[in-house]
Amino acid sequence: MHPTDLSTAFPDYVIEAICEALPQMDRKIAGFAMHDAVLTGVEKRTSSPIRVRRGDNYQSVNVEGLYPAGEGAGYAGGIYSAAIDGIEVAEAVALNMVGTKAAT
């Protein structure tokens, strides 16, 4: 583990988004944004050995409302493909919320 100031690792807009999100999460989960809280991130050098199956609508074939995404779910092999998969899944979630089917 290597503690660091996140503002040295991310652009300003990311830091601003985190700063806006933390108080909102604290309203949902009391104590989430305590003054001594530590944000952690884990990096690994391997891809997931499994794939959580999902349908054409990006939802899990076993659990409705679950949207497996990115490297941990077996749909990406690196940070860029995980980001792209995350965008696609976010679009599918949004389309589901408004009652429209995702384009495949």
C-alpha positions in Angstrom: 0.0 0.0 0.0 1.3 3.5 -0.9 -0.7 6.4 0.7 -0.7 9.5 -1.5 -2.7 12.6 -2.2 -5.2 11.7 -4.8 -5.0 15.2 -6.3 -1.5 14.2 -7.6 -2.9 11.2 -9.4 -6.2 12.4 -10.9 -7.2 15.5 -12.9 -9.1 18.3 -11.1 -12.5 17.3 -12.4 -12.1 13.8 -10.8 -11.2 15.3 -7.5 -14.1 17.7 -7.7 -16.5 14.8 -8.4 -15.2 12.8 -5.4 -15.5 15.9 -3.2 -19.1 16.3 -4.3 -19.9 12.6 -4.0 -18.6 12.0 -0.5 -21.0 14.3 1.4 -23.9 12.8 -0.6 -22.8 9.3 0.3 -22.5 10.4 3.9 -26.2 11.4 3.9 -27.1 7.9 2.7 -24.6 6.1 5.0 -23.9 7.9 8.2 -20.2 8.1 8.9 -19.1 7.4 5.3 -17.3 10.7 5.0 -15.6 10.9 8.4 -12.7 13.4 8.6 -10.2 10.6 9.1 -11.6 8.3 6.3 -9.2 6.8 3.9 -10.0 6.1 0.2 -8.3 2.9 -1.0 -7.8 1.4 -4.4 -6.5 -1.9 -5.4 -4.5 -2.6 -8.6 -3.9 -6.1 -9.8 -1.9 -7.4 -12.7 -4.2 -10.2 -13.8 -7.6 -10.5 -15.4 -10.6 -12.2 -13.9 -10.5 -16.0 -14.3 -14.3 -16.1 -14.5 -17.0 -14.4 -16.4 -20.4 -13.4 -14.9 -22.8 -14.2 -17.7 -25.0 -11.3 -18.9 -27.6 -11.0 -21.6 -28.0 -8.7 -24.6 -29.4 -6.1 -22.2 -26.2 -6.3 -20.1 -28.0 -7.7 -17.1 -26.9 -10.8 -15.4 -28.7 -13.9 -16.8 -29.2 -15.1 -13.2 -29.9 -11.9 -11.2 -32.3 -9.3 -12.7 -31.0 -5.8 -12.1 -27.4 -6.8 -11.7 -25.1 -5.4 -14.4 -21.8 -7.3 -14.4 -19.1 -5.1 -15.9 -15.5 -4.6 -16.4 -12.5 -6.7 -15.7 -13.7 -8.2 -12.4 -16.8 -9.6 -14.2 -14.7 -10.9 -17.1 -15.6 -8.4 -19.7 -12.4 -6.5 -20.1 -8.7 -7.1 -20.1 -7.4 -3.8 -19.0 -8.2 -0.3 -17.9 -9.3 1.0 -21.3 -11.6 -1.9 -22.2 -13.0 -1.8 -18.7 -13.8 1.9 -19.1 -15.5 1.2 -22.4 -17.5 -1.7 -21.0 -18.5 0.5 -18.0 -19.8 3.2 -20.4 -21.8 0.6 -22.3 -23.2 -0.9 -19.2 -24.1 2.6 -17.8 -26.0 3.3 -21.1 -27.8 0.0 -20.7 -28.8 0.9 -17.1 -30.0 4.4 -18.2 -32.0 2.9 -21.1 -33.5 0.4 -18.7 -34.5 3.2 -16.4 -36.4 5.0 -19.1 -37.9 1.8 -20.5 -35.9 1.6 -23.8 -34.0 -1.5 -25.0 -30.3 -1.3 -25.6 -29.0 -1.6 -29.1 -26.8 -4.7 -29.6 
